Amino acid sequence: MGVAAQGLFIWAIQLANVILKLGDVVFGNTEVGTIPFGGDQKLNIHRLVGGKRVIDAMGPDPLPPEWSGIFVGSLALEKALTLHRMKNDGRPLTLTWSAMSYLVVIKTFVANFEAPFNIPYKIVCEVAEDRTDLPPTNSAFDVNEVMSGDLTSAQGLSDSIGDSTLSSLMTTLSSAISAVSDFAKATTSTINSVVQPLNAVRSQVSILIASSENVLKNVTTVGGLLPNNPLAKSVASLTNQVNSTIAGGQLAQLNSVLGRMGANLGQVNSSVKTATVAGGNLFDLAAKNYGTATGWTTIASANGITDPELSGVTTLSIPANTNDTGGILEA
């Protein structure tokens, strides 16, 4: 997601004819108005020399669901007291409406007693976990394109830094990524074969960042120019400081790119499901997971099989996305 799209993103929906349920409490259509959802992307912003910035996306920070309404009828007071008790308990509760699903804790519940059968209220929750099933990325091509673009950027930065160990580790990472024909259809083991060399590169970058920061931390004068300090030694000290400053910015950028690659791999990895079946065929699995039987080729490729008919008990990886080839298994 681009930085411009990472800010506050709030939608409010009218809950008429939609069942809102918090724990065991069901809210009637006339008992609740609108409820916002969305939230922030937590950003870690590195401001570099010259005004350039490196932005690390740290993950979503969901907007607290809150709404208000009026409980009416013979159960109004009972509902209000039940929510008051649930707030006091402080336990995680399931909150659902339409396609939305969260695990929340009630932060605030305020009710105005007008009559036992007429109680206006307001409720605010904090999200412990967003369980909403979000749509997948647009296509497998997008996933591969993003990984390829980040790899190109990382290789360019690595070449500029000029550390031999880093260059060697980047070559290993490049080979691992090149070996994956389609990240969207990759199994967990395939993704992990890229995660391991990626972590090795990130570890080396951390070492280089620490080394660069140590050089600058030990600076006591500009260029180390001290009385009685030999000129050659002063020039060498100044050169080291300049190089460390330049490398520090490049390392920060590289660290950001590698972090984004790791986050993307983690997202792909977490979206891979497994299914254990006793017999059957891939057509039924594809229809169930992708809405089309022709997507069987995605499951076949991800599991290294060619026969859509299954026998015995089999555990299969089910990628989140499908590159539908029209039911024709590519070699």
C-alpha positions, 0 to 999 in steps of 0.5 A: 500500500502506498504511503498516501493510502496509509493514513486514517481510513474510516467508513461508517455504515448504516446498520439497518437490516444488519444484525449487530452482535456483541458477545451474546447481546444482539442489537435490534435494527432500531437500537443502533445507528452507525458504526465506524471502522478502519483505522491507522497504519502505524508508521516509523519515519526516519528523517535523513540528511537532505530531507529524504525520508524512509518510512517503515509500515509497522502494521494496522492500528484499528479504529475503536468501534463505537456506536450509540442507540436506544434500548426500547421495550421490556428487555431494555434494562436487562440489555443495558445491565448485561452490557454494564456487567460485560464492561466490568468483566473486561473479557474479550468478546466477539463483535460481528455485523455484516462481513465484519468480525472483531475480538474486542474488549468493552472500554466504555459503556454509558447509559441514561436511564429514562425509563425501564423500557427506554434507555439511550446508551453509548458503547466504545470498544478496543480491538484486540484482533481484527478477524474480518476476512479481507479481499486478497490482493488483486492478482498473483502478478502484483505479488511477484511484481512487488517482490521483484521491484523490492529485490532490484532496489535492495540489490542497487543499495547493496552494490552502493554500500560495497560490503562483500559479505552483504553482496554475497548474502544478496546473491543467495537471496536473489537466487532464492527469489528467482527459484519461486515461479509464483509467490501467490501459489507458493507453499509455506515451505517455499516461502520459508526458503526465501525468508531464511536468506532474507533474514541473513541479509537483514542480520548483516545490515544490522551489523553494518548499521551498528558499525556505522553508528559506532564510527559517528558516535566516537567522533570528538572533533570534525574530521578528528582534526586535533593539534599535533594530529598527523595530517594523513590521520586527520584526513583518514578520520574525516573520510571514515566519518563521511563514508559512515554518514553516506552508508548510514543513509543507504543502510537505513533505506536498505533496511526499510526495503528488506523489512517490506519484503519480509512483511509481504512474505509474511502476509503471503505465508499467513494466507496459505491454508491447508486442507486434509481430505480423504479422497475426492478431487482438486476440482471440488477444492478449487470451487470451494476456495476460488469459486471456480473448478478451473482453479484446480491447477493452482492447488496442483502446482502448489503441491507438486501433483498433476492428477486432480483425482485424489486417493487416501488421506492427503494434506494440501496447501491452498494458496490464497490467490489463483492464476486461473489457467482455464483448467490447463496445468502448465508444465 
